[in-house]
Amino acid sequence: MNLFIKLIIKPLRSLLKLLFNRIFYVALALVVQLAWLLIALFRLMEYSRWVTIGMQAIGFLVVLWIVNKKINPSYKLAWTMLILIFPVFGVSLYLLFGKSRIGAVMEQHYQNLIDETAEYLEGSELTRKRLNEDDRSMRIQSDYIWQYSRYPVHENTTAEYFQVGDDMFPVLVHELEQAKHFIFIEYFIINDGVMWQTILNILEKKAKEGVDVRLIYDGFGCLTTLPYKYDQEMRRRGIKCEVFNRFRPILNIIQNNRDHRKICVIDGWTGFTGGINLADEYINQRKRFGHWKDTAVMLKGEGVWNMTAMFLYMWGIVTRTDTSLDFGNYVPHRWHPNEFPGSGYVQPFCDSPLDDEIVGENVYLNIINRAKNYVYICTPYLIIDNEMMTALCLAAKSGVDVRIMTPGIPDKKMVFLLTQSYYKQLLEAGVKIYEYQPGFLHAKSFVCDDKVGVVGTINLDYRSLYLHFEDGVWMYKNDVILDIRDDFTETLEYCDPIDLAFCQKRNIVVRAIQNVLRVFAPLL
């Protein structure tokens, strides 16, 4: 009987589970489309040698186009190699997925929203003046964020740092229960479970009380975690809900651009962000890849306005409506007339594929390049370009204590191999690397010299830095900076330090795979 179950029943269950899984049909549709396209091209090439010559000529022209584009050199190398080795396949993929920018209609709509609401993001000249008097180099960093992310620096804001999702969750629940006017939620992943059901019950209750409850989730991030047309179910429950870039099984470059942000704003003066999605593994209610180490911050005060504006802009994008008339109703002091307490400066910001400015990476580079004593970095993925590699190595060679913490248990094995392929060069330059042994490290944070730090959603990989909508909080001389530092140093006790011997003992097959992955890293 046991043998029958093992040989027949279990495989049958697995097959049925696969056949009734939505992701199976999505993947099948994409594979069929790609296969059909390639077969058609190869058949066409067999028909005439002139077609073959034509495809090679197109490949050559595409390579010239790529080489002269204003994009990261790593992207140029990856696409050029792919097209030169596999002309038909490479050109087809590039035409489908080679553009990192999202659709022109969305770009124009976003720009219109920005232009119509610019007055709400002018910030305080007095705050910038005080920051300049405190530290001119920090004012320069802050001005860069303001100019290219459009979100100003603020005072009068407190911050609370959470070392793990387990600590953040009860605080988030408490703050949601206090909401009286509006709740804005925007997340990459939402999955049914203890965390989401607890939050959903509160959202339903608040919607019935007349609170303006809005939800945005990413179509790809929730592809396997939420039912199809879940947004309609939310609307039936009184929650205004939109899906960002709903995933469709069609070969399309826009599928590349995802809303990776994690934002929750309550009544305009309380805001949460960080690496934590709304799923049970993020609060260790479900075990995946061991203990899940993630971080977040809660802001209270004027700085939350930036997060509110981020959400409203995204709401305008997904609904294709003009939100400018709404902005005045959601400013922090609309419902909180008194002054907010706070320490130092905070500047929530976002990065998007709607322009050519890599704000997230440049914020990180600014911190590294201006470090004098130390830079501590947490990232789940370490897939970096030449600029980031150079900055990290130069800082370490200049005597700065550069430490990077990565997962000990990966969520994606191929990506983990790629992450480890960067260790050797960093270690040789003096960078210290640690792997978190209890499980998966999903935190994204920088802290430097006890003065400046960033907590947010921005990974050190090409997708986060070039393709996705991301957000973070830049903080200077806020009380929370030391909490971020202390969390890093305390977590080192649960990490294994990586040395050159670790890299050198990898067998030749693994190193060969890593070398190939490195070339095509920007495309993964």
C-alpha positions in Angstrom: 0.0 0.0 0.0 2.8 2.4 0.9 4.5 1.6 -2.3 1.3 2.3 -4.3 0.9 5.7 -2.6 4.6 6.5 -3.3 4.6 5.4 -6.9 1.1 6.4 -8.0 -0.8 8.6 -5.7 1.9 11.2 -4.8 3.0 11.7 -8.5 -0.7 12.0 -9.5 -1.3 14.6 -6.8 1.7 16.6 -8.0 0.5 16.4 -11.6 -3.0 17.6 -10.7 -1.5 20.4 -8.5 0.6 21.5 -11.5 -2.3 21.3 -13.9 -4.5 23.4 -11.7 -1.8 26.0 -11.0 -2.3 29.3 -12.7 1.5 29.9 -13.0 1.8 26.7 -15.0 -0.5 28.1 -17.8 1.2 31.5 -17.7 4.6 29.9 -18.1 3.3 27.5 -20.8 1.8 30.4 -22.8 5.1 32.4 -22.6 7.1 29.4 -23.7 4.8 28.6 -26.6 4.9 32.2 -27.8 8.7 32.3 -27.7 9.0 28.9 -29.3 6.7 29.9 -32.1 8.6 33.1 -32.7 12.0 31.3 -32.9 10.6 28.5 -35.1 9.1 31.1 -37.5 12.4 33.0 -37.7 14.5 29.8 -38.2 12.1 28.6 -40.9 12.3 31.9 -42.6 16.1 31.7 -42.5 16.1 28.2 -44.1 13.9 29.6 -46.9 16.6 32.0 -48.1 20.2 32.7 -47.4 19.4 36.4 -47.9 17.2 36.2 -44.8 20.1 34.8 -42.9 22.3 37.6 -44.1 19.6 40.1 -43.2 19.3 38.8 -39.7 23.0 39.0 -39.2 23.0 42.5 -40.5 20.1 43.4 -38.1 22.1 41.8 -35.3 25.1 44.0 -36.2 23.0 47.1 -36.3 21.3 46.3 -33.0 24.7 45.8 -31.4 25.8 49.2 -32.7 22.7 50.7 -31.3 23.3 49.1 -27.9 26.9 50.2 -27.7 26.0 53.8 -28.3 23.0 53.9 -25.9 23.2 55.7 -22.6 22.9 52.6 -20.5 25.1 50.8 -18.0 28.1 49.1 -19.6 27.2 45.8 -18.0 23.9 45.8 -19.9 25.8 46.6 -23.1 28.1 43.7 -22.6 25.4 41.2 -21.8 23.2 42.0 -24.7 26.1 42.3 -27.1 27.4 38.8 -26.1 23.9 37.3 -26.4 23.3 38.8 -29.9 26.8 37.9 -31.3 26.6 34.3 -30.0 22.9 33.7 -30.9 21.9 36.4 -33.5 18.3 35.3 -34.1 17.6 34.4 -30.5 19.4 37.4 -29.1 17.9 40.0 -31.4 14.4 38.6 -30.8 14.9 38.8 -27.0 16.3 42.3 -27.2 13.4 43.6 -29.3 11.0 42.1 -26.7 12.8 42.8 -23.4 15.8 45.0 -24.1 14.2 48.3 -23.2 14.4 49.1 -19.5 11.9 52.0 -19.7 8.2 51.5 -19.2 5.6 52.6 -21.7 5.5 56.2 -23.0 1.9 56.7 -22.0 2.6 55.9 -18.4 5.7 58.1 -18.5 3.8 61.1 -19.8 0.9 60.6 -17.4 3.4 60.4 -14.5 5.1 63.6 -15.7 1.8 65.4 -15.9 1.0 64.4 -12.3 4.4 65.7 -11.2 4.0 69.0 -13.0 0.5 69.6 -11.6 1.5 68.9 -8.0 5.0 70.4 -7.9 3.9 73.0 -5.3 3.3 70.2 -2.7 6.9 69.0 -2.9 8.8 72.2 -2.6 10.0 71.4 0.9 11.3 73.8 3.5 14.1 76.2 2.5 14.8 76.7 6.3 15.3 72.9 6.7 17.7 72.8 3.8 19.6 75.8 5.3 19.9 74.1 8.7 21.1 70.9 7.1 23.7 72.9 5.1 25.0 74.5 8.3 25.1 71.2 10.0 27.0 69.3 7.2 27.3 70.7 3.7 28.1 67.3 2.2 24.9 65.9 3.6 22.9 68.8 2.2 24.4 68.0 -1.2 23.3 64.4 -0.9 19.9 65.5 0.2 19.6 68.0 -2.7 20.4 65.3 -5.2 17.5 63.2 -3.9 15.2 66.2 -4.0 16.2 67.2 -7.5 16.0 63.7 -9.1 13.5 61.9 -6.9 11.4 65.0 -6.3 11.0 64.4 -2.6 12.3 67.0 -0.1 14.1 66.5 3.2 12.1 67.0 6.4 12.7 67.7 10.1 10.1 67.1 12.9 9.9 63.4 12.3 10.6 60.5 14.6 11.7 57.0 13.4 11.4 53.6 15.0 13.6 50.8 13.6 12.4 47.1 13.6 15.1 44.4 13.5 12.7 41.7 12.3 9.2 41.6 10.9 8.0 39.9 14.1 8.6 43.2 15.9 7.0 45.4 13.3 3.8 43.4 12.8 2.1 44.2 16.2 3.0 47.9 15.9 1.6 48.0 12.4 -1.6 46.4 13.6 -1.9 48.9 16.4 -1.4 51.9 14.1 -3.9 50.6 11.6 -6.5 50.2 14.4 -6.0 53.9 15.3 -6.7 55.1 11.7 -9.4 57.7 11.5 -9.1 59.3 8.0 -7.2 57.2 5.5 -5.0 54.1 5.0 -2.8 53.8 1.9 -1.1 50.4 1.3 1.2 49.5 -1.5 3.1 46.2 -1.5 4.9 43.9 -4.0 3.8 40.7 -2.4 0.6 39.9 -0.4 -0.1 36.3 0.6 -3.1 34.9 2.5 -2.2 33.9 6.1 -2.0 35.2 9.6 -0.4 38.5 8.6 -2.7 39.4 5.7 -5.9 38.2 7.3 -5.3 40.3 10.4 -4.6 43.4 8.3 -7.5 42.7 6.0 -10.0 42.4 8.9 -8.9 45.8 10.1 -9.1 47.3 6.6 -12.6 46.0 6.2 -13.7 47.4 9.5 -12.1 50.8 8.8 -13.7 51.0 5.4 -17.1 50.4 7.0 -16.4 53.3 9.4 -15.8 55.6 6.5 -12.0 55.6 6.4 -10.6 56.0 2.9 -8.8 52.7 2.5 -6.8 52.1 -0.7 -4.6 49.2 -1.7 -2.1 48.7 -4.6 -0.4 45.3 -5.2 1.9 44.2 -8.0 0.5 41.9 -10.6 3.6 39.8 -10.9 4.6 39.8 -7.2 1.1 38.4 -6.3 0.7 36.2 -9.4 1.0 33.0 -7.3 -0.2 34.3 -4.0 -3.5 36.0 -4.7 -6.5 34.7 -6.7 -7.2 36.2 -10.2 -9.2 39.4 -10.0 -8.6 39.7 -6.2 -8.9 43.4 -6.7 -12.6 43.0 -7.4 -13.1 41.1 -4.2 -11.4 43.9 -2.3 -13.7 46.5 -3.9 -16.7 44.4 -2.8 -15.4 44.6 0.7 -15.3 48.4 0.5 -11.5 48.7 -0.1 -10.4 50.7 -3.1 -8.0 48.4 -4.9 -5.8 48.5 -8.0 -3.2 46.2 -9.5 0.0 47.6 -10.8 1.0 46.3 -14.2 -1.3 43.2 -14.1 0.8 40.3 -15.4 -0.4 38.8 -18.7 1.1 35.8 -20.4 2.2 37.9 -23.4 5.8 38.6 -24.4 6.1 42.2 -23.5 8.9 44.5 -22.3 6.6 46.2 -19.8 6.4 42.9 -17.8 10.0 43.7 -16.7 9.0 46.7 -14.7 7.4 45.9 -11.3 6.2 47.9 -8.3 8.7 46.5 -5.6 7.8 49.2 -3.1 6.4 48.5 0.4 4.5 51.5 1.7 1.8 51.9 4.4 0.6 55.4 5.3 -1.9 56.1 8.0 -3.7 59.4 8.4 -0.8 61.2 6.8 1.6 61.3 9.7 2.4 57.6 10.3 4.3 55.6 7.7 6.0 52.2 7.3 8.5 51.0 4.8 11.4 48.5 4.5 11.9 45.0 3.1 8.8 43.4 4.7 6.0 42.3 2.5 2.5 41.2 3.7 3.2 37.5 4.0 3.7 35.1 6.9 7.3 34.3 6.2 8.2 37.9 6.8 7.0 37.7 10.4 8.3 34.1 10.8 4.8 32.6 11.0 5.8 30.4 8.1 9.2 28.8 7.7 10.9 29.3 4.4 14.7 29.2 4.1 15.1 29.2 7.9 14.7 32.3 10.0 13.6 35.3 7.9 15.6 38.3 8.9 14.1 41.5 7.5 14.0 45.2 8.7 11.6 48.1 8.5 11.2 51.7 9.8 8.1 53.5 11.1 8.1 57.3 10.6 5.9 59.7 12.5 5.7 63.3 11.5 6.2 65.6 8.5 8.5 63.2 6.6 5.6 60.9 6.1 4.3 63.4 3.5 6.8 62.1 1.0 5.4 58.5 1.4 1.8 59.8 1.0 2.8 61.6 -2.2 4.5 58.5 -3.6 1.4 56.5 -3.1 -0.9 59.2 -4.6 1.4 59.4 -7.7 1.2 55.6 -8.1 -2.5 55.7 -7.5 -2.7 58.2 -10.3 -0.7 56.0 -12.6 -2.7 52.8 -12.0 -6.1 54.5 -12.2 -4.9 56.9 -14.9 -6.6 59.7 -13.1 -5.5 63.2 -12.0 -4.8 63.1 -8.2 -3.7 66.7 -8.0 -7.0 67.8 -6.5 -6.6 65.2 -3.7 -3.1 66.2 -2.5 -4.2 69.0 -0.2 -6.5 66.6 1.7 -3.6 64.3 2.7 -0.8 66.6 3.9 0.3 65.7 7.5 -1.1 68.8 9.2 -4.5 68.4 7.6 -5.5 66.1 10.4 -2.7 66.9 12.9 -2.6 70.6 13.6 0.1 70.4 16.3 3.8 70.3 15.8 5.5 66.9 15.4 8.6 66.0 17.6 11.6 64.6 15.9 15.4 64.4 15.6 17.7 65.0 12.7 16.5 64.8 9.2 14.6 62.2 7.2 13.9 62.0 3.5 11.7 59.2 2.1 12.4 58.9 -1.6 11.6 56.6 -4.5 13.3 55.4 -7.7 11.5 54.5 -10.9 12.1 53.2 -14.5 10.3 56.2 -15.8 13.5 58.2 -16.3 17.2 57.5 -16.9 18.3 58.5 -13.3 19.3 55.6 -11.1 18.5 57.4 -7.8 18.7 54.3 -5.6 22.2 53.3 -6.7 23.4 56.9 -6.6 22.2 57.4 -3.0 24.1 54.3 -2.0 27.2 55.5 -3.9 27.1 58.9 -2.2 27.1 57.2 1.2 30.0 54.9 0.3 32.1 57.7 -1.3 31.7 60.0 1.6 32.3 57.4 4.3 35.2 58.2 6.7 35.0 55.4 9.3 32.6 52.6 8.3 29.8 51.5 6.0 27.6 48.5 7.0 25.4 47.0 4.3 22.6 44.4 4.4 21.4 43.0 1.1 19.8 39.7 0.1 21.4 39.9 -3.4 24.8 41.2 -4.3 24.8 41.5 -8.1 26.6 44.8 -8.6 27.9 46.8 -11.6 31.4 48.2 -12.0 30.6 51.5 -10.4 29.4 49.9 -7.2 32.3 47.4 -7.1 34.8 50.3 -7.6 33.2 52.4 -4.9 33.2 49.5 -2.3 36.8 48.5 -3.1 38.1 52.0 -3.1 36.5 52.8 0.3 38.0 49.6 1.8 41.4 50.4 0.3 41.2 53.9 1.8 40.8 52.5 5.3 37.0 52.6 5.6 35.6 49.5 7.5 33.3 48.2 4.7 31.1 45.2 5.8 28.4 43.5 3.7 25.9 41.0 5.1 24.2 38.5 2.8 22.0 35.4 3.3 23.4 32.1 4.5 20.3 30.3 3.1 19.2 31.6 -0.3 15.8 31.9 -1.8 17.1 31.5 -5.3 20.1 29.2 -5.7 21.3 30.6 -9.1 21.1 34.1 -7.8 23.0 33.0 -4.7 25.8 31.6 -6.8 25.9 34.9 -8.7 26.1 36.8 -5.4 29.0 34.7 -4.2 30.9 35.3 -7.5 31.5 38.9 -6.4 33.1 37.9 -3.0 36.6 37.3 -4.2 37.2 40.8 -5.7 35.7 42.5 -2.7 37.6 40.4 -0.2 40.9 41.1 -2.0 40.2 44.9 -1.6 39.6 44.5 2.1 35.8 44.4 2.2 34.5 42.1 4.9 31.6 39.8 4.0 29.3 37.8 6.3 26.6 35.3 5.6 23.6 35.1 7.9 23.5 31.5 9.0 20.1 31.1 10.7 18.3 31.6 7.4 17.4 34.2 4.7 18.5 37.8 5.1 16.0 40.0 3.2 16.9 43.3 4.7 18.1 46.2 2.6 20.0 48.8 4.7 23.0 51.1 4.7 24.4 52.7 7.8 27.6 54.9 7.8 29.7 56.7 10.5 26.9 56.9 13.1 25.4 59.7 11.0 23.6 58.6 7.9 21.6 55.5 6.9 19.0 54.2 4.5 16.3 51.6 5.0 14.0 50.6 2.2 13.3 48.2 -0.6 16.3 48.7 -2.8 18.4 45.6 -3.4 22.0 45.6 -4.7 21.0 44.0 -8.0 20.2 45.2 -11.5 16.4 44.7 -11.2 16.1 46.9 -8.2 18.5 49.5 -9.4 17.3 49.8 -13.0 13.9 48.2 -13.6 11.7 48.4 -10.6 9.8 51.1 -8.7 11.5 51.2 -5.3 11.5 53.3 -2.2 13.7 54.1 0.8 14.2 56.5 3.6 17.4 58.5 3.8 18.2 59.6 7.4 20.8 61.9 8.9 21.4 62.3 12.6 18.1 60.7 13.4 18.1 58.7 16.7 17.4 55.6 14.7 20.8 55.5 13.0 22.5 54.0 16.0 19.7 51.3 16.2 20.5 50.3 12.6 24.2 50.1 13.5 23.6 48.1 16.7 21.4 45.7 14.8 24.1 45.0 12.3 26.8 44.4 14.9 24.5 42.2 17.0 23.5 40.1 13.9 27.2 39.5 13.2 27.1 36.9 16.0 24.8 34.8 13.8 27.0 35.1 10.7 29.9 33.2 9.3 32.7 35.5 8.0 33.8 34.7 4.5 37.4 34.6 3.6 39.4 34.1 0.4 39.8 30.4 1.1 36.1 30.0 0.8 36.2 31.4 -2.8 39.4 29.5 -3.8 38.0 26.1 -2.7 35.0 26.3 -5.1 35.3 23.5 -7.7 36.0 24.4 -11.3 32.5 23.6 -12.4 30.9 26.1 -9.9 33.4 28.8 -10.9 32.7 28.2 -14.6 28.9 28.6 -14.0 29.6 31.7 -11.9 31.7 33.2 -14.7 28.9 32.7 -17.3 26.3 34.1 -14.9 28.4 37.2 -14.3 28.3 38.0 -18.0 24.6 37.8 -18.2 23.8 39.1 -14.7 22.0 42.3 -15.9 19.5 40.1 -17.8 18.6 37.8 -15.0 
